[in-house]
Amino acid sequence: MSSQTGTLPAEGVRAMFDRIAPVYDAMNRVMTVGLDGRWRRETAAAVVSPGDRVLDACCGTGDLALASLRAGGIVTGLDFSERMLERARRKSGEIEWVQGDALALPFEDDSFDAATVGFGVRNLEDLDRGLAELARVLRPDGRLGVLEITRPKGLLAPFYSVWFGAIVPVLGKLLPGGSAYTYLPASVKRFPGPEDLARFLREAGFSDVRYRLFAGGIVALHTGVAA
Ligand SMILES: C[S@@+](CC[C@H](N)C(=O)[O-])C[C@H]1O[C@@H](n2cnc3c(N)ncnc32)[C@H](O)[C@@H]1O
């Protein structure tokens, strides 16, 4: 699949997250009215068992990796934005933080029992390749959890357009450095709906693919099992 962010190739995405890093956590809390913590805990609970080796790809400032640590995992967080990783490192010395590309993971085959991606697959320049890399580094029967904004159907659809299309970019402008939040509506609009993402996971070789919707269908948690 081609670029999820349209005009932004990978280098542009990395530079954008370097710029956003100082306001990223605050924006998350505001945009999700504080619900993101619960979604991250649910994601970790769905795929991580105590003692698991866990990869959190596109870990950003590290909150999903921290949820996996709290679920008992031995966690590696990977991101290509050094500024996002700087913030993650301040949150935990127990997690191994690695700067690297999710499209060319610097890990051997079968290195992990579980993997998570939080609000990250939408930003991948090549979603198929990203999913193939996750499948490669997971051991057979390893579990994947993908938490992502998705397009709701029905009553919430107009609210969602106004929230991400108008309100979030304005909120971003109020925070120093947050003007880059204008990227979000575009990246969300281009992203596949939950059924499509489930299909991509199956096409990447994951079995037992399921998803649950949070917040009336604005956020989806997809899970699957590696071959
Ligand atoms: C919206 S943030 C999500 C951060 C975090 N997972 C969370 O749940 O808050 C997306 C992250 O994906 C990272 N990213 C995007 N493409 C990447 C790639 N190809 N390799 C590594 N990291 C990538 C960005 O640097 C950014 O930190």
The ligand as a MOL file (V3000), in Angstrom:
LIG
                    3D

  0  0  0     0  0            999 V3000
M  V30 BEGIN CTAB
M  V30 COUNTS 27 29 0 0 0
M  V30 BEGIN ATOM
M  V30 1 C 1.0390 8.7440 16.3520 0
M  V30 2 S 2.6040 8.2320 16.9690 0 CHG=1
M  V30 3 C 2.1840 6.8990 18.0630 0
M  V30 4 C 3.1000 6.7690 19.2570 0
M  V30 5 C 2.7340 5.7130 20.2940 0
M  V30 6 N 2.7490 4.3710 19.7360 0
M  V30 7 C 1.4270 5.9650 20.9600 0
M  V30 8 O 0.6460 5.0250 21.0830 0
M  V30 9 O 1.1730 7.0790 21.3990 0 CHG=-1
M  V30 10 C 3.2850 7.3730 15.5840 0
M  V30 11 C 4.7570 7.0230 15.7780 0
M  V30 12 O 5.1530 6.1770 14.7040 0
M  V30 13 C 6.4990 6.4630 14.4060 0
M  V30 14 N 6.7860 5.9280 13.0720 0
M  V30 15 C 6.1200 6.1480 11.9140 0
M  V30 16 N 6.6780 5.4450 10.9150 0
M  V30 17 C 7.7070 4.7410 11.4530 0
M  V30 18 C 8.6570 3.8270 10.9330 0
M  V30 19 N 8.6780 3.5020 9.6310 0
M  V30 20 N 9.5640 3.2970 11.7720 0
M  V30 21 C 9.5800 3.6320 13.0880 0
M  V30 22 N 8.7100 4.4960 13.6510 0
M  V30 23 C 7.7820 5.0480 12.8400 0
M  V30 24 C 6.5730 7.9880 14.5360 0
M  V30 25 O 7.8920 8.4470 14.7060 0
M  V30 26 C 5.6870 8.2210 15.7600 0
M  V30 27 O 6.4380 8.2600 16.9480 0
M  V30 END ATOM
M  V30 BEGIN BOND
M  V30 1 1 1 2
M  V30 2 1 2 3
M  V30 3 1 2 10
M  V30 4 1 3 4
M  V30 5 1 4 5
M  V30 6 1 5 6
M  V30 7 1 5 7
M  V30 8 2 7 8
M  V30 9 1 7 9
M  V30 10 1 10 11
M  V30 11 1 11 12
M  V30 12 1 11 26
M  V30 13 1 12 13
M  V30 14 1 13 14
M  V30 15 1 13 24
M  V30 16 1 14 15
M  V30 17 1 14 23
M  V30 18 2 15 16
M  V30 19 1 16 17
M  V30 20 1 17 18
M  V30 21 2 17 23
M  V30 22 1 18 19
M  V30 23 2 18 20
M  V30 24 1 20 21
M  V30 25 2 21 22
M  V30 26 1 22 23
M  V30 27 1 24 25
M  V30 28 1 24 26
M  V30 29 1 26 27
M  V30 END BOND
M  V30 END CTAB
M  END
